[in-house]
Amino acid sequence: MRIEKPTQEEQALQAQKEKPVPQPLHKLTILSALTVTSMAFFWFTFFRIFQSGEGFSLRLDTLLTFAFVLFAFALMFAVVGLTALLIQRSLVFYVIVAVGALSHVAFFPVSLSNMIAIIAMILAFILWRKNIRSDMETRISFKVSQVIPAGLGIAISLILLSVSFTYYSFLITRQESERLLSGIVKTAVVSVDRVLPRYVAHYSPDMTLDEFIRESTVQPSQQVTTTLGFPGTAEIEKSIQEGLASAQGQLTDEARAKFLSTFGITASGTDRMEVIVEKIVNQQLEKYVAPYKKFLPAVLALSLFFVLKIFDIVYQPLIQFFSFIVYRVLSAFRFVRIGKVMISKERLEL
């Protein structure tokens, strides 16, 4: 048994292969610009969606917004992935990725959370480059769809983590927690206004508090009127009605005070029920959520990470598709080409 070593010719070929091939400066410049632009475009789309404050719904405009963000996400990975494969010098690639990640500061303020987000993005693409280049070296023929998935899962997770840290910083600096709580209150009020009439037939959000209380207690008064109602003079009937109205007024005041005391709110009898319900929801939310309000940004940011991870099964095929499209476009313009490489290696023989 012997180990066959490369001949002098094979060693020369190996040395030639390991020596970096000079790359055109104008192509490196264009590729660098495309990479930085795609990363800046990615942060811009998230800046827009954070600013809009839109929640997920099945409305067409919302779906288009999320599709736009998904497009920016996949395009960034496609461009960065091809850049990682094309640029041979690691340091050059690191500088390009660092500049692209720092485009984050053009849309979001500088903070510790945002710095962590930038570092997470740089780390994601450095690790991904190592994986895809190692995978490319093991293959005889080059196919984008086969090389790009190498280490892609870890890179996606780090980018989603970067987005979550950015969202956390956004919630803190813009005091978005208060706006989100306000949105929850409005949603709850709308739900109550829709559901309550099913259980209280006379309820309407436009009626006043006193009207609601009188409607709730009108049946006993009608029964008293029916019981006491008998044919008689108009003066007696008028006195009875005035007495009932006075008693009804006292009952309304007492019922209003008890109602407001029960829910721990302050209001006048002329306030609309829609306002009353909003105060009740606010009071209950403040009672149960206020002690944990400082943790709300962290909980929301962590929730965003896991929500985005749900769609992980969609990201990889989409990134592979966009990588193939970008590769084809660059090939069509003769910006890139497939090169042939001579290889030599040791082998074990008998």
C-alpha positions in Angstrom: 0.0 0.0 0.0 1.3 3.5 -0.9 0.3 7.0 -0.9 0.7 8.7 -4.3 1.9 12.3 -4.0 1.2 14.9 -6.6 3.8 15.3 -9.4 5.6 18.6 -10.0 3.1 19.5 -12.7 0.2 18.8 -10.5 1.8 20.8 -7.7 2.2 23.7 -10.1 -1.5 23.5 -11.1 -2.4 23.4 -7.4 -0.4 26.5 -6.7 -2.0 28.3 -9.6 -5.4 27.3 -8.4 -4.8 28.6 -4.9 -3.4 31.9 -6.1 -6.4 34.4 -6.3 -7.4 35.3 -9.8 -7.4 39.0 -10.3 -10.9 40.4 -10.4 -12.0 43.4 -12.5 -12.3 46.5 -10.3 -15.3 47.8 -12.0 -17.2 44.5 -11.5 -16.2 44.5 -7.8 -17.5 48.0 -7.5 -20.8 47.2 -9.1 -21.2 44.1 -7.1 -20.4 45.9 -3.8 -22.9 48.6 -4.7 -25.6 46.1 -5.4 -25.0 44.3 -2.1 -25.0 47.4 0.0 -28.2 48.7 -1.8 -30.0 45.4 -1.3 -29.2 45.4 2.5 -30.3 49.1 2.8 -33.5 48.3 0.9 -34.2 45.5 3.3 -33.9 47.8 6.3 -36.0 50.5 4.5 -38.9 48.1 4.1 -38.9 47.2 7.8 -38.6 50.8 8.7 -41.8 51.5 6.6 -43.7 48.7 8.1 -42.7 49.6 11.7 -43.7 53.2 11.0 -47.1 52.3 9.6 -47.9 50.2 12.7 -50.0 47.8 10.6 -51.0 44.5 12.1 -51.5 41.4 10.0 -54.8 41.1 8.3 -56.2 39.8 5.0 -56.7 43.2 3.5 -55.1 43.6 0.1 -52.9 46.6 1.0 -51.6 44.7 4.1 -50.8 41.6 2.1 -49.0 43.6 -0.5 -46.9 45.3 2.2 -45.9 42.0 3.7 -45.2 40.6 0.2 -42.9 43.7 -0.5 -41.0 43.0 2.7 -40.6 39.3 1.8 -39.3 40.3 -1.6 -36.7 42.6 0.0 -35.7 39.8 2.3 -35.2 37.2 -0.4 -33.5 39.7 -2.8 -31.0 40.6 -0.1 -30.0 37.0 0.5 -29.8 36.3 -3.2 -27.4 39.3 -3.8 -25.3 38.7 -0.7 -25.0 35.0 -1.5 -23.8 35.5 -5.0 -21.4 38.2 -3.7 -20.0 35.7 -1.2 -19.4 33.2 -4.0 -17.9 35.7 -6.4 -15.6 37.7 -4.2 -12.5 35.7 -3.3 -10.9 37.8 -0.7 -12.6 37.4 2.7 -11.6 40.9 3.9 -13.2 42.6 0.9 -16.5 40.7 1.5 -16.4 41.6 5.3 -16.1 45.3 4.5 -19.0 45.2 2.0 -21.2 43.4 4.5 -20.3 45.7 7.3 -21.1 48.8 5.2 -24.4 47.2 4.1 -25.3 46.4 7.7 -24.4 49.9 8.9 -27.1 51.2 6.5 -29.3 50.3 9.4 -28.4 53.6 11.1 -29.9 55.6 8.2 -33.4 54.4 9.3 -33.1 53.7 13.0 -31.4 55.6 15.8 -28.1 54.4 17.3 -28.7 52.3 20.4 -27.4 49.1 22.1 -30.2 47.0 20.7 -29.7 48.3 17.2 -25.9 47.7 17.5 -26.7 44.1 18.4 -28.9 43.9 15.3 -26.1 45.2 13.1 -23.6 42.7 14.6 -26.1 39.8 14.2 -26.5 40.7 10.5 -22.7 40.8 9.8 -22.2 37.6 11.7 -25.0 35.9 9.7 -23.5 36.6 6.4 -19.9 35.9 7.5 -20.9 32.4 8.7 -23.1 31.9 5.6 -20.2 32.8 3.3 -18.0 30.2 5.0 -20.6 27.5 4.5 -21.5 28.1 0.9 -17.9 28.5 -0.2 -17.0 25.3 1.5 -19.9 23.6 -0.1 -18.9 25.0 -3.5 -15.4 23.6 -3.2 -16.7 20.1 -2.7 -18.8 20.1 -5.9 -17.5 19.3 -9.4 -20.2 21.3 -11.2 -21.7 24.6 -10.0 -25.4 25.1 -9.5 -26.7 28.0 -7.5 -29.8 26.1 -6.2 -27.4 23.5 -4.6 -24.8 25.8 -3.1 -27.1 28.6 -1.7 -28.9 26.4 0.9 -25.6 25.5 2.8 -25.9 27.1 6.2 -28.9 29.1 5.2 -31.0 28.2 8.2 -28.6 29.7 10.7 -28.2 32.8 8.6 -32.0 33.3 8.4 -32.3 32.9 12.1 -29.7 35.5 12.8 -31.3 38.0 10.4 -34.7 37.4 12.1 -33.0 38.0 15.4 -31.6 41.2 14.1 -35.1 42.3 13.0 -36.4 41.5 16.5 -33.7 43.6 18.2 -34.5 46.4 15.9 -38.2 46.1 16.7 -37.4 46.1 20.4 -35.4 49.3 20.0 -38.2 50.9 17.9 -40.8 50.1 20.6 -38.7 51.7 23.3 -37.5 54.9 21.5 -40.9 55.7 19.9 -42.9 54.6 23.0 -44.9 52.4 20.7 -46.1 50.3 23.7 -48.6 53.0 24.5 -49.8 53.1 21.0 -50.2 49.3 20.9 -52.2 49.4 24.2 -54.4 52.1 22.8 -55.0 49.9 19.7 -55.9 47.0 22.0 -58.4 49.2 23.8 -60.0 50.4 20.6 -60.3 46.8 19.3 -61.9 45.7 22.6 -64.4 48.6 22.5 -65.4 47.6 18.9 -65.8 44.0 20.0 -67.9 45.0 23.0 -70.1 47.2 20.9 -70.8 44.3 18.6 -71.3 41.6 21.2 -73.2 43.5 24.0 -76.4 44.1 22.0 -76.9 40.3 21.8 -77.2 40.1 25.6 -78.7 43.6 26.3 -81.2 44.3 23.7 -81.6 48.0 24.5 -77.8 48.7 24.4 -76.5 51.2 21.9 -73.0 52.8 21.8 -74.6 56.1 21.0 -76.9 56.2 24.0 -75.9 58.1 27.2 -75.1 56.4 30.5 -78.3 57.7 32.1 -80.4 56.4 29.1 -78.7 53.0 29.5 -79.5 52.9 33.2 -83.1 54.0 32.7 -83.7 51.5 30.0 -82.3 48.8 32.3 -84.7 49.7 35.1 -87.7 50.7 33.0 -89.6 47.5 33.3 -90.2 47.7 37.1 -91.5 51.3 36.7 -93.9 50.1 34.0 -95.2 47.4 36.3 -95.8 49.9 39.1 -97.6 52.2 36.7 -99.7 49.3 35.5 -100.5 48.3 39.0 -101.4 51.8 40.2 -103.0 52.8 37.0 -106.8 53.1 37.4 -109.4 55.3 35.9 -109.5 58.7 37.7 -108.9 62.3 37.4 -106.1 63.8 35.3 -104.7 65.5 38.5 -104.2 62.2 40.3 -102.7 60.6 37.2 -100.3 63.5 36.8 -99.3 63.4 40.5 -98.6 59.7 40.2 -96.4 60.2 37.1 -94.5 63.1 38.8 -93.9 60.9 41.8 -92.7 58.0 39.6 -90.4 60.4 37.6 -88.9 61.7 40.9 -88.3 58.2 42.2 -86.9 57.2 38.8 -84.5 60.1 39.0 -83.3 59.1 42.4 -83.0 55.5 41.3 -81.0 56.6 38.2 -78.5 58.6 40.4 -78.1 55.7 42.8 -77.7 53.2 39.9 -75.2 55.5 38.2 -73.1 55.9 41.3 -73.1 52.1 41.9 -72.3 51.4 38.3 -69.3 53.8 38.3 -68.1 52.5 41.7 -68.3 48.9 40.5 -66.0 49.6 37.5 -63.8 52.2 39.3 -64.3 54.9 36.7 -65.6 58.5 36.7 -68.2 59.8 34.2 -71.3 61.9 33.9 -74.7 60.7 33.1 -74.5 62.4 29.7 -71.4 60.5 28.5 -72.0 58.2 25.6 -71.8 54.4 26.3 -69.0 54.1 23.8 -66.9 56.4 26.0 -68.0 54.5 29.1 -67.0 51.2 27.7 -63.6 52.6 26.6 -63.0 53.8 30.1 -63.9 50.4 31.6 -61.5 48.6 29.2 -58.8 51.1 29.9 -59.2 50.7 33.6 -59.1 46.9 33.5 -56.1 46.9 31.1 -54.3 49.3 33.4 -55.1 47.1 36.4 -53.8 43.9 35.0 -51.2 45.1 32.4 -49.6 48.1 34.1 -47.3 46.1 36.4 -45.8 44.3 33.4 -45.8 47.2 30.9 -42.0 47.6 31.1 -41.7 44.0 29.8 -44.0 44.5 26.9 -41.4 45.6 24.3 -39.3 42.6 25.0 -42.3 40.2 24.8 -43.5 41.8 21.6 -40.0 41.6 20.0 -39.6 38.0 21.0 -43.1 37.2 19.7 -42.1 38.8 16.4 -39.1 36.5 16.1 -41.2 33.4 16.6 -43.9 34.6 14.3 -41.4 35.2 11.5 -39.8 31.8 12.2 -43.2 30.2 11.5 -42.7 31.1 7.8 -39.2 29.6 7.8 -40.3 26.9 5.4 -41.1 29.6 2.8 -37.8 31.5 3.1 -35.4 29.0 1.7 -37.2 28.1 -1.5 -37.8 31.8 -2.1 -34.2 32.7 -1.6 -33.1 29.9 -3.9 -35.5 31.1 -6.6 -34.3 34.7 -6.3 -30.7 33.6 -6.3 -31.3 31.7 -9.5 -33.0 34.8 -11.1 -30.2 37.2 -10.1 -27.6 34.7 -11.3 -29.3 34.4 -14.7 -29.6 38.2 -15.0 -25.9 38.6 -14.3 -25.0 35.8 -16.7 -27.2 37.4 -19.4 -25.2 40.6 -19.1 -21.9 38.6 -19.0 -21.2 39.9 -15.6 -20.4 36.4 -14.3 -19.4 33.1 -16.0 -18.6 29.5 -15.1 -14.9 28.9 -15.0 -13.1 25.6 -15.3 -10.6 24.7 -12.5 -7.9 22.0 -12.6 -7.7 20.1 -9.4 -5.2 17.6 -8.0 -5.3 15.5 -4.8 -3.7 12.6 -3.0 -5.3 9.2 -3.2 -4.9 5.8 -1.5 -3.9 3.0 -3.7 -2.8 -0.7 -3.5 
